[in-house]
Amino acid sequence: MIVLRKRHLDSGAADPCPTPCIDGVSSPPFSRKIATMCGITPTIRLRADRSRIFPNLGVGRHSITVRFPIKVFLRQAINWADYVNSGDRRRSSTEVFSHIDRSGTGLQMVLLPLHSLASATSMSDNMVMPQGAAPAYSEAEKGAVETPQLAYPKDEKKALYLDEKKGAVDVTTLPVPELKKDSSAARPSKPPARPKKKVSKWILWTLWFNTYRKLFTICFSLNMIGLGLAASGHWPYAIKYNGAMAVANFNFAILMRNEIFGRLLYLFVNTCFAKWAPLWWRLGCTSVLQHLGGIHSGCNVSGIAWLLLKVVSVYRSRSTENPSVIVLGTVTNIAVFLTACAAIPWVRNTHHNVFERHHRFVGWTALFLTWAFTISNDLWDATTQTWNLSGRHLVKQQDFWYVMGMTTFIVLPWICTREVEVDIELPSPKVAIVRFKRGMQQGLLGRISRSAVKEYHAFGIISEGPHAKYHYLICGVQGDFTRSLVNDPPRTLWTRELKFAGVANTSTLYKRGIRICTGTGIGAALSTCIQSPYWYLIWIGSDQEKTFGPTISSLIHRHIEPERLLLWDSKQRGGRPDTMKLLREVYQSWNAEVVFITSNYIGNSEMMQGCKEAGIPCFGTLWDF
C-alpha cells in the first residue's frame, strides 16, 4: 500500500541536499546505498530538490510519506538511481511517480493496491510521462470531505515531519512485515546456546567443601573443643592462660598471610617433592598451599572466641580486677570483631576498598589495643591489688611473646615496601600493561598501590625469567584503581619488592601441565608457559592482539612454540569454545598431569565442574588473597 500525504513547506528555504541523499549525506551511487539500507532497516528517509525531482509541481516544496513493501521500493529506487546517474532526472522522477495524480499546486493522496509482487515490480516498465496540466483536486483532496486515516505506530508518527523547517522532501517507509523471499538475506542469527549440563550434587559438594573449608573446619573444631573444655573447667591450663590461647591463634593466623613465610613454604615443597613424589601427594601439597587462607580464617575466628572467654573471665572477677583492664579487654574484642567482619567473603568481593581499609587499619588498631590489654593484664596483680611494673615479670608471660611474634609477622612485609618507577602501556581502553624493572620467577603475584599504606591490589606477574630485564602486570579495567591507571597513568607506584607466591608457583612439581585462562587471566598464566617448555597454554579472549598490544603478543610468540599454544579469538571465531572439549583433547594429547585455571567466576566454575566430572586434576581461581 502506498500512502502519499501533501504538506506544503517553505519554498524560500535553501535545500540542504540538492542531489538524492540519505539523511542529508550526498550519495551518487544511490542504488547501492538504498539496497544496503533496505537490508538493514525498513525505515528510509530520502531528500531531493523539488526542482529536479518534481518539475511539474510548481513553486512549493512538499513532504511525502510513503508506506509500501520493501521489494517494490527497492526496484523503483534502483530504476530511479540509474536514471539520476545518467543525468535524465526529469524522466526518472516521472517514471517513479507516474502513478501519482498531480496538480499544479501539490500532491494528491492516492491509494494503490499492489496485487502481486510481479505486477508491482513491473510498474516502471509501463510508466508514461504525463502531458499537459494535472487535473484539479477533488473535494476529498481539498479537505472538504474527511478521508480515512491509516493507523500509524505511535513512535513513527512522531518522527514523520521532523525536517519540515529545512524545506526538504521526506520519503519515510514505516515498518512492514518482511517478505518470505527476503528471509534468506537477513543477517544469520547466533547459534543457539549449548544446553547447560546438569552437574551431580556430589561434584558440587566436593567443589564447595574444598581444602580451604576443610582446613577452616579442622582449626575451628579443635579450638572449639578446647574452648568447651576450658569453659567447663576440664582444662586448667586453658583456664589460666586463656589470653595466651587467644593471641596464639592470632599469631598463627597472621603467619599464614606473611609473604616471607609463604615463599619459604613454597620453596621447601617445590625443592623436596618436585617430579618424583606420587601424583596424589603433589596434588595434595598444591591444594594445601593454595588454601592456606583456611588456616588464617579458622585461627582468627577461634582467636576471637578465646579473647571473648578471656574478657568474660576478667569481668567475672571484676571485684579484684582493675577497671582499665576490663575496658581495654572489651574495646580490643570489639576491634578484632570488626576486623573479622570486614573479611567476610561478600564484603571483600563486592566492596574491596571497604574490606581493605577496615581489615588493615582497624586490624592495626586492634594490634595496639592487644598490646595494651596484654601488658595491663600481665602487670596487674589481682592478689595485692597493685601494679607490678617489673620488666622481668612481663617478659616471663606467654602472651607477651605471642603478641611480639604477631607484631613481627605484620611488620616484616611492610619493610619491603618501595616506591618504584613504572612504564605504562595502554594498548586499549580496557587494559593497562605496567612494566617494572628486573625479572621474576614464574608463579608470583605482585601488589601495587598509588599510596604507601592503602588500597593494594594483586596481579599476576609476567616475566621471561629471574635474569630478565623487566616484568609486567596486566591490569584490566574493572574498578576505580585500574580505571585510574588508564585515565591517569602514574610514573611511580608503591609495591612490595618481595612478591608472594601463587598456586602456579607449584607448577615445578609436575612433569606436564595445562594452563588455561580467559581475558586478563593471561597475566597469571603466561610466565609458567614462558619459563617451562612442559606447559601448554590455552588463552580464550576477544581480539587479544588488539586488546593487549604488541608487548604481550611478542612474549607469547617469541617463547611459546605453536605445538603448545592455543589462542582462541572469540570475536574472530564467532563465540566462545566448548572449553571442556578443548581441555579433554589437550589433556590427552599433551599427556598432562594437572590443569591450572584462571578465569572469571562463571568460567572458573564451569571448568572446575567439568574437570572434576571428567577426572582431570585441576586448580581454579581464588578470590581470597
Order of alpha helices (4+ residues) and beta strands (2+ residues): beta-beta-beta-alpha-beta-alpha-beta-alpha-alpha-alpha-alpha-alpha-beta-alpha-alpha-alpha-alpha-alpha-alpha-alpha-alpha-alpha-alpha-alpha-beta-beta-alpha-alpha-beta-beta-beta-beta-beta-beta-alpha-beta-beta-beta-alpha-beta-alpha-beta-alpha-alpha-beta-alpha-beta
